[in-house]
Amino acid sequence: MRLGEHRSTLLVAPLLHNSSCTKAHNHVSPGGVIQAAFILLLSAGIFLANLLVILVVNSRRYSKYIHQQPRYLLTSLASNDLAIGVLVTPFGFLPALFRCWPYSETLCQIQALLRGALTQQSAAILVCMAVDRYACMLHPAKYHKHSTRKCFCQGCMTVLSMTLVASLTVYSAVVLPKGGYYFNQSGLSACDPFYTRPSIRILAACSFYFPTTMLLMYCYGSAFHAKRLRIKVGTANDITNSTMLKRRNLRFEAEKKPNASKNRI
């Protein structure tokens, strides 16, 4: 007992069999209908919004206004969120309606895997976009010099592919073993990864939110400060140029008046 007290507590995931649909779960409640309708509308909104972003960003009419690098990143983010709207959220419609899991255990594993990996990939793409804007605002000459090269864009896509593979690998190690997933009836009524130790849950939450938030705040804060400073410098230069122009005009008018009086005499 004493040895067990010093060890960290192991949590056990709820059995999916206890949440499976039976004849007792055929009753549909008004709350379940509202939740199912919300999930259906959310899935349709995610699908249509991200599909529209992909089509607009890559269209001939608007692609000339967006650099190649941000266009790749926006397309990657929209494609990743589109995958969430197609492969994850729609499968919560029937569970929300009947308050049980009507699909197989394998599908629950796949949904928990994609739910964790694709969400982590969205965070990685947002970080890449923040770094891209940081480089564009603080080092514009180097950014525009290298961003037009194909190897630079290929490197960006390689980094995103590596982060996706890393996310899938990490969540596969968590979800695929038995007891690494569970059916969460709240929220989207979907299967989520289950962490057997509280320390792992805390570490996963910190690694997901803390670095992403800090990098986004630093990159966009620095870019905003650089843009604001550039505007101030440009305004000061405009004021200086206008002042010098006024002085030149006054000198010209002052020199012109004596010449005009001499001509009259």
Secondary structure, DSSP 8 states (H G I E B T S, - for coil): -HHHHHS--------GGGGB--GGG----HHHHHHHHHHHHHHHHHHHHHHHHHHHHTSHHHHTTS-HHHHHHHHHHHHHHHHHHHHTGGGGHHHHHHTSB-S-HHHHHHHHHHHHHHHHHHHHHHHHHHHHHHHHHH-HHHHHHHTTSHHHHHHHHHHHHHHHHHHHHHHHHHHTTTTSEEEE-STT-EEEE--SSHHHHHHHHHHHHHHHHHHHHHHHHHHHHHHHHHHHHHHHHHHHHHHHHHHHHHHHHHHHHHHHHHHH-
